[in-house]
Amino acid sequence: MHKEVLRSIDGIEIFPILSLAIFGLFFVAMLIWVLKVDKKYIHDMSELPLSDGSSNDPILKSTR
């Protein structure tokens, strides 16, 4: 029944292509961000759950 409903919709074949393109663009954007992000920022964010909140680091203060 669902197949017949989907087949009756005109132009539905574009949606799988669009969703794949959106996923691909998001994946590429995240990959670029991961490669370009400052390693100190990643280290500071990894230490954040263990800190007591008394850091004098301006990077950590600006993310809170």
Backbone as ProteinMPNN parsed JSONL, in Angstrom:
{"seq_chain_A": "MHKEVLRSIDGIEIFPILSLAIFGLFFVAMLIWVLKVDKKYIHDMSELPLSDGSSNDPILKSTR", "coords_chain_A": {"N_chain_A": [[0.811, -1.184, 0.0], [1.92, 1.29, 0.807], [3.875, 1.622, -1.11], [2.416, 2.08, -3.415], [1.187, 4.498, -2.807], [3.404, 6.202, -2.624], [4.376, 5.977, -5.226], [2.451, 7.306, -6.613], [2.904, 9.995, -6.199], [3.97, 12.852, -7.784], [7.228, 13.697, -8.883], [8.647, 12.654, -6.734], [11.017, 11.292, -6.849], [13.194, 12.933, -6.564], [13.736, 13.425, -3.897], [15.325, 11.368, -2.503], [17.783, 11.902, -3.722], [18.269, 14.554, -3.011], [18.425, 14.29, -0.2], [20.699, 12.674, 0.069], [22.601, 14.414, -1.008], [22.499, 16.535, 0.855], [23.381, 15.185, 3.165], [25.973, 14.487, 2.298], [27.153, 17.051, 1.912], [27.043, 18.049, 4.535], [28.705, 16.163, 5.827], [31.167, 16.632, 4.539], [31.566, 19.317, 5.274], [31.823, 19.048, 8.068], [34.11, 17.465, 8.166], [36.025, 19.231, 7.086], [35.923, 21.205, 9.087], [36.875, 19.754, 11.303], [39.49, 19.223, 10.502], [40.564, 21.785, 10.403], [40.21, 22.986, 12.88], [41.444, 24.463, 15.903], [43.852, 22.778, 17.767], [44.299, 23.181, 20.47], [41.84, 24.135, 21.316], [40.261, 21.82, 21.022], [41.525, 20.189, 22.902], [41.019, 21.674, 25.247], [38.218, 21.529, 25.32], [37.901, 18.806, 25.694], [38.834, 18.513, 28.255], [36.964, 19.863, 29.717], [34.664, 18.553, 31.017], [35.91, 17.551, 33.265], [36.88, 19.665, 34.673], [36.727, 22.124, 37.339], [35.581, 24.515, 36.898], [36.987, 26.814, 37.437], [38.725, 27.977, 35.658], [41.08, 30.153, 34.048], [41.219, 30.508, 31.41], [40.577, 32.211, 28.436], [39.314, 31.118, 26.205], [37.759, 29.018, 27.167], [36.058, 30.467, 28.829], [34.613, 31.977, 26.996], [33.031, 30.114, 25.74], [31.126, 29.343, 27.491]], "CA_chain_A": [[0.0, 0.0, 0.0], [2.782, 2.47, 0.886], [4.566, 1.776, -2.388], [1.482, 2.672, -4.369], [1.002, 5.91, -2.448], [4.62, 6.919, -2.998], [4.478, 6.01, -6.688], [1.463, 8.241, -7.158], [3.347, 11.376, -5.977], [4.828, 13.333, -8.875], [8.476, 14.336, -8.503], [9.185, 12.126, -5.474], [12.337, 10.685, -7.04], [14.239, 13.9, -6.256], [14.005, 13.466, -2.456], [16.528, 10.613, -2.097], [18.974, 12.581, -4.231], [18.489, 15.721, -2.154], [18.87, 13.889, 1.138], [22.086, 12.228, -0.058], [23.426, 15.606, -1.211], [22.582, 17.243, 2.131], [24.27, 14.405, 4.028], [27.338, 14.618, 1.79], [27.647, 18.396, 2.214], [27.26, 18.138, 5.979], [29.875, 15.344, 6.138], [32.354, 17.341, 4.052], [31.747, 20.498, 6.11], [32.346, 18.619, 9.368], [35.479, 17.013, 7.943], [36.85, 20.431, 6.949], [36.015, 21.842, 10.402], [37.74, 18.934, 12.16], [40.873, 19.368, 10.069], [41.031, 23.157, 10.581], [40.006, 23.503, 14.23], [42.638, 24.592, 16.732], [44.034, 21.6, 18.628], [44.153, 23.612, 21.854], [40.394, 24.19, 21.568], [39.807, 20.433, 21.198], [42.052, 19.737, 24.188], [40.278, 22.368, 26.301], [36.855, 20.989, 25.367], [37.961, 17.452, 26.243], [39.078, 18.64, 29.689], [35.869, 20.617, 30.325], [33.862, 17.809, 31.998], [36.707, 17.237, 34.449], [37.313, 20.878, 35.367], [35.831, 22.603, 38.379], [35.015, 25.783, 36.461], [37.798, 27.943, 37.889], [39.768, 28.207, 34.665], [41.31, 31.522, 33.612], [41.391, 30.445, 29.977], [39.515, 32.981, 27.775], [38.573, 30.266, 25.269], [36.742, 28.307, 27.934], [35.066, 31.42, 29.325], [33.764, 32.449, 25.915], [32.135, 29.042, 25.303], [30.12, 29.073, 28.516]], "C_chain_A": [[0.867, 1.265, 0.0], [3.51, 2.707, -0.435], [3.668, 2.444, -3.407], [1.252, 4.149, -4.082], [2.212, 6.721, -2.875], [4.785, 6.994, -4.513], [3.52, 7.02, -7.294], [1.869, 9.707, -6.986], [4.306, 11.77, -7.098], [6.071, 14.0, -8.311], [9.103, 13.799, -7.23], [10.608, 11.578, -5.636], [13.475, 11.647, -6.724], [14.622, 13.872, -4.773], [15.17, 12.588, -2.009], [17.828, 11.271, -2.564], [19.295, 13.791, -3.361], [18.993, 15.324, -0.773], [20.311, 13.377, 1.111], [23.024, 13.425, -0.233], [23.581, 16.392, 0.093], [23.5, 16.51, 3.092], [25.72, 14.56, 3.591], [27.935, 15.975, 2.104], [27.922, 18.564, 3.702], [28.518, 17.364, 6.379], [31.161, 16.055, 5.719], [32.625, 18.576, 4.909], [32.316, 20.123, 7.474], [33.794, 18.136, 9.246], [36.433, 18.206, 7.825], [37.016, 21.119, 8.297], [36.968, 21.076, 11.313], [39.205, 19.107, 11.775], [41.429, 20.768, 10.351], [40.928, 23.673, 12.011], [41.317, 23.492, 15.014], [42.716, 23.413, 17.703], [43.921, 21.959, 20.105], [42.67, 23.688, 22.232], [39.844, 22.782, 21.82], [40.278, 19.905, 22.546], [41.283, 20.377, 25.343], [38.854, 21.823, 26.432], [36.849, 19.566, 25.941], [38.189, 17.463, 27.75], [37.902, 19.28, 30.428], [35.026, 19.803, 31.306], [34.606, 17.524, 33.299], [37.089, 18.479, 35.25], [36.273, 21.314, 36.39], [35.247, 23.97, 38.041], [35.817, 26.998, 36.864], [38.93, 28.259, 36.921], [39.873, 29.689, 34.321], [41.484, 31.596, 32.102], [40.264, 31.202, 29.272], [38.716, 32.164, 26.77], [37.451, 29.557, 26.004], [35.672, 29.248, 28.443], [34.123, 31.876, 28.238], [32.791, 31.378, 25.436], [31.072, 28.743, 26.329], [29.004, 30.068, 28.446]], "O_chain_A": [[0.574, 2.211, -0.732], [3.735, 3.851, -0.832], [4.121, 3.288, -4.18], [1.136, 4.957, -5.004], [2.065, 7.81, -3.428], [5.289, 7.993, -5.025], [3.767, 7.531, -8.386], [1.236, 10.584, -7.575], [5.318, 11.109, -7.33], [5.981, 14.781, -7.364], [10.011, 14.428, -6.688], [11.323, 11.421, -4.645], [14.623, 11.214, -6.624], [15.738, 14.262, -4.429], [15.96, 13.04, -1.181], [18.848, 11.201, -1.878], [20.453, 14.026, -3.016], [19.898, 15.964, -0.238], [21.067, 13.63, 2.049], [24.117, 13.444, 0.332], [24.675, 16.865, 0.402], [24.315, 17.138, 3.767], [26.602, 14.744, 4.43], [29.091, 16.061, 2.517], [28.929, 19.161, 4.083], [29.313, 17.852, 7.182], [32.134, 16.073, 6.472], [33.776, 18.86, 5.239], [33.201, 20.811, 7.983], [34.608, 18.381, 10.137], [37.522, 18.192, 8.399], [38.112, 21.57, 8.631], [37.778, 21.681, 12.015], [40.071, 19.134, 12.649], [42.638, 20.925, 10.522], [41.511, 24.711, 12.324], [42.176, 22.633, 14.815], [41.738, 23.098, 18.381], [43.492, 21.132, 20.91], [42.296, 23.339, 23.352], [39.047, 22.583, 22.737], [39.517, 19.247, 23.256], [40.934, 19.698, 26.309], [38.348, 21.676, 27.544], [35.889, 19.172, 26.603], [37.785, 16.532, 28.447], [37.859, 19.236, 31.657], [34.691, 20.331, 32.366], [33.977, 17.281, 34.328], [37.567, 18.366, 36.378], [35.105, 20.931, 36.321], [34.487, 24.525, 38.836], [35.364, 28.122, 36.65], [39.98, 28.756, 37.331], [38.867, 30.397, 34.305], [41.858, 32.643, 31.573], [39.097, 30.874, 29.482], [37.556, 32.481, 26.505], [36.321, 29.501, 25.52], [34.498, 28.881, 28.49], [32.951, 32.139, 28.508], [31.805, 31.711, 24.778], [30.178, 27.943, 26.054], [28.063, 29.996, 29.236]]}, "name": "protein", "num_of_chains": 1, "seq": "MHKEVLRSIDGIEIFPILSLAIFGLFFVAMLIWVLKVDKKYIHDMSELPLSDGSSNDPILKSTR"}
